[in-house]
Amino acid sequence: MGKQFSALMRMNMAGIPARLGLVLTIVIGVASAVGVLIAMLAMGTGAQREAMGNVRPDRAIIRSVDAQNAMASSVPKDQAPLIRELPGIRRNAQGQPIAVTQALVFIQARNKADGSLLGFPIVGAGSGLTDYLPELHLTRGRMFRTGLRELIASNKCVRQLTGFTIGDHRTLRGGDWTIVGNFDLGRTEGNCVVYGDADTVLSAFGRPAYNEIDVMLQSPAAFGVLAQAIKANPTVRVAIKSEATVVEEDNGQLKFILDFVSYFVGGIMAIAATIGAANSLYAIVDSRRRDLATLRALGFRALPIIASILSEAILLALPGALLGAALAWLLVDNLAASPFGASFRLAVTPALVLVGLGWAFTMGLLSGLLPAVRAARLPVTVALRAT
């Protein structure tokens, strides 16, 4: 059976130049489907890479129990001093624990591009913000001061929205707030974010509690120590998660939407490519009717014939997958995108190339199945009549 399969594969491969048009139809169809799928999945991968760009294993986020996100969390003010004294939290050069209280409120501003309103968070941050975020680098101006209505805005805000350069004033809840600094956040451009003093934000917006407390750990291993201390202290009613876990959860919905759209569109393209490849393979099998029937008459079994047609279909699909992946990498890798208000760069990664190869393998297998069965069932009388 192995010898029969090997002989059939040599015959199939030798016949490719004579059927180059049909072969190219399969390769181009698969390349189109795989290229579109990888290009669209690159959005979800790029969004995830952007979100995780500054994540550190020695940072953790504390929110109220069962809170699904920061806005749904409520940490009472009297809990903050208790949390700061728990073991496992790193201290700064002044000996103060690096545990930054945060209060989030969402506001809107005008988009410079089209004048539409875009929402973004103002983050009221307690003392120690630069200790917790060493990647926060002021590019202009200075830090906000405690107790004053002062804000610092990321350079993303400056580029995207009106009213966030140094000296600009914004009216929020009847009060006048001044932009005193602009900053970048490490390796990622990120979304627009504005920082101010936590207690001033709470007072201005009438909020009674913080949304979360962000802590710098003594080491990644100290996460378990702090988690156990929180669990053992009945006066502290909060839950702790690593920064990576929180970022993945907060960005999970966006990635799910992007991946769902990618697979939906890619699936439609794959169906079309599979049908086209099946038609081409049917034509290839029809052109070999006499040869295949003769081989059946000589004693070749049905199973090697089916296996050879399926293998041929898969081998023709894989170059299409590599071509589609190469085109996606050349055309969309590192391309800027801003769906649903999020900003990131598309990323074509080796993992996506493997997804594309798996996609092509499946298309080749499905497209070759029926033609392979048809080839194996060719009657011997076809060869005899041809003779």
N, C-alpha and C positions, 0 to 999 in steps of 0.2 A: 504494500500500500504506500509506503514511503517513497519507493522508486517511482511508482505511478504519479504521485503528487509532484515529485521533483521534475519528472519529464513534462508534465502539464505546465508547471510554472515556467520552465525554459521556453516552451512553445508560446505561452501567453506573452512573456516579455519580448520574445523575438518578433512578435507581431505588432508591437506598439508603433514602430515607424509607419507601417502600412495603414494604421488607423489613428494617425496623429490628431486629426480634427476631433474625433470623439474623445480621445484622451484629454486634449486641451479643454474640452467642455467640462469634463469632470474636475480637472485641476482648478480651473478658473472659478467654477461654481463653489467649490469647497473653500477656495481662498477668499472669495467674497463673504461667505457666511462666517468663517472664522475671523477674518479681519474686522468685520462689523462687531462681532461678539466681544473680541478682545478690546477694541477701541471703546466700547461702551462700558465694559467692566473696569476699564482703566479709570473711570470716574469714581466708582466706589473705592477702588484701591487708593487713588489720589486723595480722596476725602479722608480715608482712614489714616494715611501717612501724614497728612497735614495735622489732623487732630492729635496724633501720637508723637509728633515731632519733638515736643519738649517734655514728654513724660519721663519721670524719674522713679526708680524703684524705692527710693528712700523718702517718698512723699505719700501722705495719706489724707483722706478727706473724711470728716466726721459730719454726719447729718442725723436728723431725727429718725427714729426707728420706722421702718417700712416706707420711707420717703422714696418715690420713684425718680425724682429729679430734684435739683436745687430749689426750684420755685415751690415745690410741695413740701420742702423741709422747713422745720421751725425749731431752732435751738434757743431756749430761753437765755436771757442775759446772765442770770445767776449761775448757769451751767459752765460758762466760759472760764471763770477762775478755777473751778474744780478740775476741768479738763487740762488746763495748763500745767497743773502740778502732778499729773499722772506720769508713771515711768515710761521710758522709751522715747521721749521727745527730746530732740537736740536743743541745745542752748547756744545763743549767739555769743559774740565776743564780750558783751556786757553781762553775760550770765542769765539772760532772760530766755524763757522757753520760746521756741519758734512755733507759735500757734496763732494763726491769723484769723480773726473773726471776719466773716463776710456777709454782707446784706445785698441782695440783688433786686434791682428794679429795672423794668424795661421802659424805654422811651422811644420816640421816633425822631428822625431828622430827614432832611431833603437829600436825595441822591443828586450828585453833581451831574451825572450823565443825562437823566431825563426828568429830574424834578419830582420823582415819585417819593413817597414816604417809605423809609426802611426802619425796621425795629432793631434795637441792639441793647445790650445790658449796661447799666451803670452799676459798677461793683463797689459797694462801700467796704473798704478794707481797714482792719485794725492795724496796730503797730506791728512792725516786723515784716512788712510786705516784701521789701527787697532781700531780706534774709531768706524768705520762703521762695522767692522768684529771683534767683541770681541772674537768670537770663533776661530780666527786664533791664534794658539799657535806655536811659534818657538820651535822646538825640538833640533835643532843644528844651530850654527852660529848666524847671526845677520840679521837685516833688510837691504834692499837695501838703498843706499843713493841717494838723489836728484842730478840730473845732471850727474850721472856716469852710465856706462854700467854694472850694477850689477843686478842680478836676485836672487829671492828666489823661490824654487820649492817645490811643495807638496811632501810628502813622497810617494804618489802614483806614481809620476814620478820616484822617486828613485828606487822603487821596479820594475817598469814596463819597464823603458827605460834606455838607456845608457847615461852617461854624465851629471848627475844631482846631484851628490854628491858635498859637499862643496869643493871648489878649482878647480872644473872642468871648462873648458873654452869651449864656443861655438861660432862659427863664424856665425854671422847673418848679412846679407847685407854688407859684407866686413869688419865688425867690430868685435872685440873680446869682448865677454860678459863673466863675471865671476859669477859662482854660489857662493853666500855668505851665504845662509841659507836654511834650510828645515823646513817644517811646516806641521801641521795637521789642519783640518777644522772641529772642533766641533764633533758632534755625527756621522757624515757620512764620509766614506772613500773618496767618490767623484771620479771624473775623474782627470787625470793629469792636473794641472794648474800651470802656472808660472807667478809671478808678477815682474814688474820692474817699473821704474819711467815713468810716463805718457808722459811728454814732451820729454824725451830722446827717448822713443819708437817712438813717432810721428816723431821726427827729423830723426831717423835712417831709418825708413821705408817710409819717404816722405809723411806722412799723414797730411792733412791740418786741420782736425777737430777730436774732440772726438767722440766716439761711443755712450756714455751715461754718465749720472751723477747719481750716487747712493746716496740717502740721508737718513739720520736717522731722523725720525719724533719725535716731542716732545711727542707724544702719538699716538696710532692708530687713535684716533678721529681727529688728526691734518691733516690727509690725505685730508679731504674735504676742510680744510682751505687753504692748499697749492695748491690743484687742482683749487680752485676758484681764487686764486691769479695769477696762471699761465694763466688762461682763461681771466682774466681781464687785463692782461698786454700785449699790442699789440707788444711790443718789444721782447717778449719771445715767440718764435715759436717752442714750444715743447709740448709733451704729457706726462702725468704721469700715471703710473699704480702701484698697490701694488706689492710687491715682490712675493707674492703667485701667483698672476695672471700671471706675467711674467714667472715664473718658470713653471707653468702649460702649458702655450703657447709654451715655448721653448722645453719642453719635450713631447708635445702632439703628434708629429709625431712618435717618438719612441714608445710611449705607443699604438698608433693606430696600428702600424705594428705588435707589439707583440700580441695585443688582436685579430687582424684579423687572424693571423696565429693560435692562440689558438682556436678560434671558428671554423675555417676551419677544422683543424685536429679533434677537439672535435665533430664537426658536422658529420664527416665521421664515427667516432667511435659510435656516438649516433645512426646513421642510422643502422649500423650493429647490435648494441645491441637491437634496437627496432624490427628489423626483427627477430632476434633470440628469443626475448621475445614473439612476436606474434606467432611464430611457436610453442613455448612451451604452450602458452595459448590455441591455437587451439587443441593441443594434450590433454590438460586438459579438454576442453569442450567436445571433442570426447569421453573421458573416462566417462563423466557424461551424455551422450546422453539419456540413459534410465531414469535416475533420473530427468533430466530437463523436458523431455517429460511427465513424470508422474505428475510432479508438474503443468505443463500446463493443463493437463487433470483435475487436482483437482481445477483449477481456478486461478492459479498464473498468473499475468499479465506479459506482455513483458517488461514493463518499469522497474519493480524491478529486473528482471533478468539481463537486460542490466546494470543497476546501480551496481548490485552486482559484475558482472564480471569486470567492470571498476574499482570499488573500490578495488577488489582483486589485479588487475594489479598494481595499484598505491601503495597499501600497500606492495607488494612484491618488488617494485622498490625503495622505501624509505630506507629500510635497506641496499640495494646496494649502495645508495648514501652516507649514513653514513660510510659504509666500505671504499668506494673510497676516501672520504674526509680524513678519518683517515690514510689511506695509503699514500696519498699525503702529509699530515702533517708530518708523520714519515720519509718519504723518501726525500722530497725536501725542507721543510721549513728551511730557513736560509742557503741554499746551495748557494755558490758563482757562479755567471754567468757573462759572458762578451760578450754579443751579440752586433754586430755593433760597437765595440770599447767601449761601455759603461760598467761600472763595478757596480754591485750591488748584493744584496742577495735576493733570492726568499722569498716571504712572503705569507704564507697561512693564511688568515684572516677569521674571522667569516662571513664577507660579501661574500667571495668566497664560503664558505660552504653553505650559503643561495642560491647562484647561482647554486651550484651543486644540491641542493634539488629541486630547480625549474626545472633544466634540467631533473632530474629523474622523477619528476611529469609529465612533458610533455611526456617523453618516455613511462611511464606507461599508460598514457591516450591514446596515439596513438597506442601503441601495443595492448591494450585491446579493442579498438573500434570494429574492424571487428569480432574478436571472440565473443564479447558480442552480436552483432547483429545476428550472426549465432546461438548462444545459444537461443536467444529469438524467432527465427523462426523455431525451431525444431518442426516438426509435431507431433500431439498427437498419430498418428498411430505407431510411433516408440515404444512408451510405450506399446501400445496394442499388437503389434507383439511380444515384449519381454515377455509379460505376457503369 
